[in-house]
């Protein structure tokens, strides 16, 4: 039981003082647990909860955290609104996501869709109104400035800004 509680509340401290972030991530972690449960007796409860999750988190709050998403612990959501994340993205530990952010794969109409993932490292800080289109990798401890459009890999400890995003500087690793 303690493993389940640890899983469900793994983002709680990271969102201290942020009721909306706590509510969304708690709901998300419970929904992920529901999807793993294969007991036929719990199927009606699972279906009801997943409906509730989609209704409240996705439709009313406008936050698309797909249940297949691979996200590390201590995710922080600031002003969770208009947040869209591709279901194949991988997000590391201790990351910060702000409102109006899109993390998805590029697709061109004249070519087949690109195959691959977006991999976001640990301790990455993503500003508001950011668009990240992959397949690309964002290195550990990177910072992405508000309004940036990231189309290329970002090295660890980098600060990137702009449309398209360019490296402003690379911080010294600690």
N, C-alpha and C positions, 0 to 999 in steps of 0.2 A: 504493500500500500504506500510506503514512503517513496518508492521509485515513481509511482504514478503522481503523487503530490509534487515531488520535485520536478517532474516533467511539466505538469500543468502550470506550476508557478515559477518556472525558470526565468521568465522575463519580468517578474513582479518588482524586484529591486531596481532594475534598470529604468523602470517607468514610475519611480516614486514621485508622488505629487501630480501624476498625469493619469487621471481617472479614465479618460477615453482610451489612452494607449493600453492601460492595464486591462480594461474591459475587452477590447478587441483581441489582444493577444491571449488572454485567458480563454475567450470563446474559441479562438483559432486552435489552441493546443487541445482543448476538449474535443473539438470537431475532428482533429487528427486522430485522437484516441478512439473516437467512435468509429472511424473508418477502418481501424485495425481490428476492432472487435468483430469476430465472425460468428458469435453465438446466435443461433436462430431465435432464442428467447428474447434477446435484446434488440433484434432488428426493428421492431416498431418504435422503440424509444430512440434508436439511432436515427431512423428516418425523420422522426419528429424534430430531433435536435438539429440535424443537418438542414432541415427546412428553416428552422429558427435562425441558424447561423447565416444562411444565404439571405434571408429576408432582412435581418437586422444589419449585419456587417457589410454584406455586398450591396444590397439594394438601397437601404436607408442611409448608411454611412458612406457608401461609395468607395469601399476599400476592397480590392480584389487580392486576397491572400489565398491562392489555390491550395487545396488540401494536400496535393502531392509535392508541394514546395519543400526544398531542403534548406532549412534555416537553422542557424546555430542559436545557442542560448544568449540571453541578455540583449535581445533585439529591442531597440527603443523606437517608438513611433511618436513623432511630434506632430500635433494637429492632424491626425489621421483623416485625411479627406482626399478624394480623387487620387488614390494610390493604386496603381496597377502593376502587378508583378507576374511575369511569365511563369508557367507551372514548371518549367525545366531549369529555372534559375537556381543557383546555389549561393546562399548568403552565409557568410561566416559568423563568428561570435562577436558580440559587443558592437554591433553595427547600429548606426542611427539613420533612420529614413524620415524625411519630412514630406509634407503635403504636396500634392500635385506632381508626384513623381511616377514615371513610367519606366519599367525595366522589362524590355522585350527583345524579340529577335527581329532582324530586318527581313523584309520580304519585298522582292521586286516583281512587278507584274510580268515582265518579259523573260524572267529567268525562274528556274525552280527555287523554292525557298531555301535559304541557307540552313544548314544543319549544325547544331552545336548549342552550347550552353553559354550563359552568362555566369561567370564565377566572380563573386565579390568576396574578397579576403576578410580577415579579421580586423576589427577596430576601424572600419571604414565609415566616414561621415559624409552623408549625401544630403546636399542642400535642397531647398524647395524648388519646385518646377524643373527638376532635372529629368532629362530623357537619356536613358542608357540603352543602346541598341547593339546587339551582338550577333554572332558569338564573339565575346571579348572577355578579358580578365582584368579585374580591378585589384591591384596589389594591396597587401596589408597596410594599414595605417594611412591610406590615401584619403584625401579630402576633395570633394567635388563641389565646386561653388554653385550657388543658386543660379538657375536658368541655363545651366550648361547642357550641351548635347554631346554625349560621349559616344564616339563611333569606333575608337581604337583602344587598344590595351593601355592601361594606366599602370606605370611601375609603382612598386611599394614606396611609401613615404612621399608620394607626389601630391602637389596641390594643382588641380586643373580647373580652368574656367573657360567660358566662352562657348560660342556656337560657330563652328565645331570646337569642342574643348581642346585646349592646348595646355601644356605643362607650364605653369607659372614659375614653380620652383620645386626642388626636391629637398625635403627636410632631412636633417641628419637623423639617423636611427639612434634610438636611445638604448 
